[in-house]
Amino acid sequence: MALSSTDAFGAVGKRRSRRGRGRRGALSEINVTPLVDVMLVLLIIFMISAPLLTSGVPIELPKTEAGAMQDQAEPLTLTIRADGKLFVGETPVPFDALKPRLAALARGGQERPVYVRADGKASYEVVAQVMAALSTGGFTKINLITDTGGPSSGEAPPAPVKGAQ
């Protein structure tokens, strides 16, 4: 006597129902929709907060054709705003107190690189004085920070607009 496939599996199905299980087993798939929702929310949060993590005092850097540098050690950042105010890190420092402040920082080691962030509209005189103070303070690794995308060395800089200061 031959049994049909429904008879053979029908007996197994009856045995399962006695154990309290239904005819269908539990789904073994993971629902990824909540995971995707959480990841998208985190992505949006990081996209919004990333521009707020830029360092220090807001200034408009001059543009040059030079590329970015590779970071080696924890740098010292000195910022010169357009109005001539100086900042070491994010702390405002008057020009008279710049040399003692630099001398205190130089005790930690002159090998520390110094990044000078000068606004493009800052006076050249102030930038030159700060650079001289850094040089006489014993710092040898002095870097000027600029934005990329400026005129190339073969082109003349753009002419100033008449009537603009």
C-alpha positions in Angstrom: 0.0 0.0 0.0 1.4 3.4 -1.0 0.9 6.4 1.1 0.4 9.8 -0.5 2.5 12.7 0.5 -0.4 14.4 2.3 -0.9 11.3 4.4 2.7 11.0 5.3 3.0 14.6 6.3 -0.5 14.7 7.8 0.6 12.4 10.6 3.6 14.6 11.4 1.4 17.7 11.4 -0.9 16.1 13.9 1.9 15.2 16.1 3.1 18.9 16.2 -0.4 20.2 17.1 -0.3 18.0 20.2 2.8 19.9 21.4 1.0 23.2 21.1 2.7 24.5 18.0 0.8 25.7 14.9 1.3 24.4 11.5 3.7 27.2 10.7 7.0 27.7 12.5 8.4 31.0 13.8 9.9 33.4 11.3 13.7 33.4 11.5 14.1 36.6 9.5 15.2 39.9 11.3 13.1 42.9 10.7 15.7 45.5 9.6 13.3 48.5 9.2 13.8 49.8 12.8 17.6 49.4 12.3 17.5 51.4 9.1 15.4 54.1 10.8 17.9 54.5 13.7 20.8 54.6 11.3 19.2 57.3 9.2 18.5 59.4 12.3 22.1 59.0 13.4 23.3 60.0 10.0 21.2 63.2 10.0 22.5 64.1 13.5 26.1 63.7 12.5 25.6 65.6 9.2 24.1 68.5 11.2 26.7 68.5 14.0 29.9 68.0 11.9 30.1 71.7 10.7 29.8 72.8 14.3 33.0 70.9 15.2 35.3 73.3 13.3 37.9 74.8 15.4 37.9 78.2 17.1 37.2 81.7 16.0 35.3 82.2 12.7 37.5 83.9 10.1 37.7 84.0 6.3 41.0 82.3 5.2 42.8 83.5 2.1 42.8 81.1 -0.8 46.0 79.6 -2.3 47.0 76.8 -4.6 48.9 74.9 -1.9 47.6 71.5 -0.8 46.7 70.2 2.7 49.4 69.2 5.1 49.7 65.9 7.0 49.1 66.3 10.8 52.1 65.0 12.9 51.7 66.2 16.4 49.2 68.3 18.5 49.6 71.7 16.9 49.4 75.1 18.5 46.9 77.3 16.7 47.3 81.1 16.7 44.4 83.0 15.1 44.5 86.6 13.8 41.1 88.1 13.1 40.4 90.9 10.5 40.3 93.5 13.3 43.8 92.5 14.6 42.7 90.5 17.7 44.9 87.5 18.5 43.8 84.2 19.8 45.9 81.3 21.1 43.7 78.3 20.7 40.4 79.9 21.5 41.6 82.2 24.2 42.0 85.9 23.3 45.5 87.2 24.0 46.6 90.9 23.7 49.7 91.4 21.5 51.7 92.6 24.6 51.0 89.3 26.4 51.8 87.2 23.3 55.5 86.8 23.9 55.2 85.6 27.5 52.4 83.3 26.5 54.5 81.8 23.7 57.5 81.5 26.0 55.3 79.5 28.4 54.2 77.3 25.6 57.8 76.9 24.3 58.9 75.3 27.5 56.7 72.4 26.5 58.9 72.0 23.4 59.7 74.1 20.3 59.2 71.1 18.1 55.5 71.6 18.4 54.1 72.9 15.1 52.4 76.3 15.1 49.5 77.0 12.8 48.8 80.7 12.1 45.3 81.3 10.9 45.1 84.8 9.7 42.0 86.4 8.2 42.5 87.4 4.6 41.6 90.9 5.5 44.0 91.1 8.4 46.7 93.7 8.3 50.0 92.4 6.9 51.8 94.3 9.6 50.0 92.4 12.4 50.7 89.0 10.7 54.4 89.9 10.2 54.7 90.9 13.9 53.1 87.7 15.0 55.4 85.7 12.8 58.4 87.5 14.2 57.3 86.9 17.7 57.0 83.2 17.0 60.4 83.1 15.4 62.1 84.9 18.3 60.1 82.7 20.7 62.1 79.7 19.4 59.4 78.1 17.2 60.8 76.6 14.0 57.7 74.9 12.6 55.5 77.8 11.6 52.7 77.2 9.1 50.2 79.6 7.5 46.8 78.1 7.1 44.9 79.0 3.9 41.9 77.7 1.9 42.5 75.9 -1.4 41.2 77.0 -4.7 43.0 80.4 -5.0 44.8 81.8 -8.0 47.7 79.7 -9.3 51.2 81.1 -9.1 51.2 81.9 -12.8 48.2 84.2 -12.6 47.9 87.7 -11.3 45.7 88.1 -8.1 42.3 89.6 -8.8 42.2 93.3 -8.9 40.5 95.0 -5.9 37.0 96.4 -6.5 36.9 100.2 -6.7 35.1 101.8 -3.8 35.4 98.6 -1.6 37.5 98.6 1.5 
